[in-house]
Amino acid sequence: GSLYACALLLIFLWAGPWILSFFGITIDALNLGGGLIVGSIGWGVLQTKPNRKQSPKEQQESRESTDISFCPLAIPLIAGPGAIAVVITAGEHARNHGWVVWAAATLATFVCILITWLPLHYAMHMLKVFGEVGMNAVTKIMGFLLVCIAAQMIITGVIGVWQNNLSPLSAKATANEPL
């Protein structure tokens, strides 16, 4: 699952800025949309109750599933909409700042996947150490951090929209441009 997620995130890191450009999506729109999605996920993590029961349909699907590494593990759990939005933003930044930033963003993606793989690999050991109550506390902290990341993404998007489209300075510059 981590390998699939890494490959997917690297594809979006390297090709994402051109995909956005093709569809006419600005980085500000990506920050706003990604922030809303990440916020929704974080809020859901904060609201979940421990020991959620699976529906009969979910139980049947999990029994029939032979390989969960691509879906749902890699997509959407590891390389979900929020992670994709972050790497596309990093790719856009790298596109504007050269190969050193590309290399740093690529390395950062590998490091993030490694950091994600470690708790997945040692999940049973962590459960023994922290216990169910401790794991629920860690989950709530992670949900809170997701909400904070989402808030920052939304703030960044709103500031970008304001500076590029709505601020009085951008209106003056547009009004003075010849038609």
ZARO-387399 format. One record per residue: x, y negated, z of N, C-alpha, C in turn; residue in three letters. Coordinates in steps of 0.02 Angstrom, whole numbers, plus 50000, padded with zeros to 5 digits. Each point is the difference from the previous one (the first is absolute). Layout:
BEGIN
XYZXYZXYZALA/...
END
This chain:
BEGIN
500415006050000499594994050000500434993750000GLY/500545000250038500434994150003500364998949934SER/500195005549967500334999349934499534997149948LEU/499385002449999499504997249955499894992650014TYR/499934998350064499884993150019500594995649979ALA/500605002550010500604996249981500014998649926CYS/499865005249960499994999149927499474995049980ALA/499415000550029499464995449983500184992850019LEU/500274999150060500174993250021500564997149958LEU/500485004149980500544997549957499734998049931LEU/499535003949974499684998149936499664993350006ILE/499634999050054499664993550009500494994450016PHE/500545001650034500514994950013500294997449934LEU/500185004749956500344998149938499514997749945TRP/499425003149995499534998349946499434995550022ALA/499884999650065499434996250026499954992849976GLY/500554996250002499954993049978499774999349928PRO/500215004649958499794999749930499285002349992TRP/499785004750041499305002149999499564994250020ILE/500194996550053499624994150022499974994849944LEU/500564998849970500044995149946499535002049942SER/500005006449983499585002549946499264998650014PHE/499795001150062499304999050019499854992950022PHE/500504995750002499894993050020499864999150074GLY/500275004550041499904999650073500594996450030ILE/499874994950040500544996350032500225003750063THR/500594998350023500265002950062499584997750059ILE/499714994049995499564997550053499375004350005ASP/499725001849942499415004450000500185006850029ALA/500595002449983500235006550026500064999750076LEU/500294994550026500064999250072499314999750034ASN/499544996449970499334999650029499655006849999LEU/499995003249942499675006549995500345005350042GLY/500665000349997500375004850041499904998750074GLY/499994993750019499894998350071499315002250024GLY/499504999249958499335002250019499985007650009LEU/500325003649954500005007350004500405002450061ILE/500594997250010500415002050058499644998250065VAL/499674994350002499624998050059499435004850014GLY/499665002149947499455004850008500265006650028SER/500565002349975500305006350024500204999250073ILE/500354994550016500214998850069499414999550048GLY/499484996649978499404999350042499685006850011TRP/499995004149948499735006750007500405004250049GLY/500664999250000500425003750047499854997750071VAL/499894993650009499854997450067499315002350025LEU/499545001149953499325001850019499885007550007GLN/500465004149975499885007350002499995002550071THR/499585004850008499955003350065500415006449997LYS/500355001650054500385006350000499535005949993PRO/500285005549976499645006349991499404999449953ASN/500104996549945499474999449950499855006949972ARG/499365001549995499805006549973499974999549924LYS/500215005449966499955000349928499315002349980GLN/499764997249945499375002349973500105006949970SER/499465003849991500085006649968500324999549931PRO/499844994849963500304999149933500754998950006LYS/500224995950048500724998850010500355006450021GLU/499695003950042500305006350022500085004849941GLN/499495000449957500035004349941500554997749953GLN/500054993549987500524997449955500695001450027GLU/500104999350065500675001250028500185007449997SER/499505004550006500145007149993500185001849928ARG/499694996749951500125001649930500634996749972GLU/500234994850032500594996449976500635004050013SER/500395001149948500615003850009500614995550008THR/499994994149970500574995550003499744992950010ASP/500144997350058499774993250015500564994949991ILE/500585002249975500584995549997499894994049954SER/499655000949944499904994249956499384996250022PHE/499455003450007499384996850021499715004350056CYS/499904997550057499984993150023500634997550035PRO/500535004150005500584997850039500384994349965LEU/500245001249939500384994749965499544994249982ALA/499445001649969499504994949982499355001950035ILE/499704996350039500124993150018500334999050068PRO/500195005550035500234999050069500684996750004LEU/500495002249962500674997050003500054994149951ILE/499855001449937500044994949948499304997749983ALA/499694996650047499334997549990500014993049971GLY/499424996949996499944993449970500444994750033PRO/500065000350065500424995150035500735000749983GLY/500255006250000500705001249983500144998149928ALA/499545001649956500084998249929500024992549992ILE/499564996450035500004992749997500664997250024ALA/500275002850054500644997650027500575001149950VAL/500045005949970500555001349954499934996049935VAL/499394998849978499914995749940500234992950016ILE/499834997650060500234993350020500764999850003THR/500305005250027500745000450002500285000249929ALA/499685003749956500225000449931499954993349965GLY/499474996350013499924993349971500564995450026GLU/500145000450064500554996150029500665001949968HIS/500115006549991500625002449969500054997849928ALA/499455000049965499994997949929500244992849993ARG/499844996050051500184992949998500704998650029ASN/500315005050033500634998650035500585004649982HIS/499925004549953500585003749975500095007050027GLY/500535003249975500125007150012500175001650072TRP/500304995350037500175001450070499355000950040VAL/499504996049986499365000650035499655006549978VAL/500075001849935499725006549977500315005750039TRP/500664999950008500355005350036499785000150074ALA/499944994250030499794999750070499285002550009ALA/499564998249954499305002250004499955007649989ALA/500415002649955500015007249988500255003750062THR/500544997650028500275003050061499504999550057LEU/499674994350007499504999250053499425004949992ALA/499815001449937499475004849988500215007050023THR/500625001949983500265006550022500025000450077PHE/500224994750032500054999950074499305000650031VAL/499524996349971499315000450027499715007049993CYS/500135003249944499765006949991500345004650050ILE/500644999150011500355004150050499704998950069LEU/499874993850017499704998450065499305003050005ILE/499655000449945499335003149999500065007650005THR/500505002949967500095007250000500175002750070TRP/500404996350037500235002550066499425001850047LEU/499524995550012499465002050045499565005649970PRO/499945000249934499625005549970500355006750012LEU/500654999949993500395006150009500005002250074HIS/500024995350045500045001650072499344998850036TYR/499455000349965499344998550029499835004550059ALA/500115006449993499835004550055500434998750062MET/500644998549989500444998450056499774993550033HIS/499824995149960499774993650028499365000950040MET/499555004349975499385001350036500145003150068LEU/500495004550003500195003050064500294994850047LYS/500404995449974500324995050042499504994850025VAL/499614997249953499544994550017499335002550027PHE/499805005849980499345002450018499474996549957GLY/499405002450006499474997249958499854992750019GLU/500014998350064499864993250021500554995349974VAL/500635002150006500554995949975499974999049925GLY/499835005449963499944999449927499434995349981MET/499455000350038499454995349986500224992850013ASN/500404998950052500254993350014500464997649944ALA/500455004349976500444998249945499594998549937VAL/499495003949988499564998849942499674993250004THR/499764998250059499674993450009500504994349989LYS/500615000950025500524994949990500144999249925ILE/500055005649965500124999749927499424996749964MET/499395001450022499424996749970500024992550011GLY/500204997950060500074992950013500534996849956PHE/500575003449993500524997449956499764999549927LEU/499605004849978499724999649932499554993949993LEU/499604998650050499574994149997500424993649998VAL/500544999950037500454994149999500354999349932CYS/500225005549971500294999749933499494997549950ILE/499395002450006499464997849955499884992650007ALA/499984997650062499904992850011500544995949966ALA/500635002450006500554996349968499945000249924GLN/499805005749973499915000549927499464995149977MET/499454999750037499454995449982500234992850006ILE/500354998350054500264993250009500464998149942ILE/500455004649982500464998849945499624998949935THR/499495004149988499594999349940499624993449998GLY/499714998150056499624993750002500474994149990VAL/500585000150032500484994549991500224999749927ILE/500125005749969500205000149930499464997349955GLY/499375002050011499454997449960499944992450010VAL/500074997850062499954992950014500554996149965TRP/500615002350008500574996449970499985000149924GLN/499795005549971500035000649927499384997649964ASN/499444999450035499384998549964499584994550031ASN/500014999450066499514995750032500284993750034LEU/500654999950011500284994450037499974993649958SER/499954994350033499994993649963500614999149954PRO/500585002650021500594999349958499935003949935LEU/499735006150003499925003949939499464996949956SER/499494996850030499484996749960500284994049965ALA/500444996250034500314994249968500455002149943LYS/500375005450011500455002349947499605002349939ALA/499445003350012499595002449945499674994149964THR/499794994950037499664994249970500484996049956ALA/500645000150016500494996249962500285003749940ASN/499865006549995500265003849944499614998449936GLU/500354999549944499644998749937499595006249980PRO/499454998849965499585005549978500275003249938LEU/
END
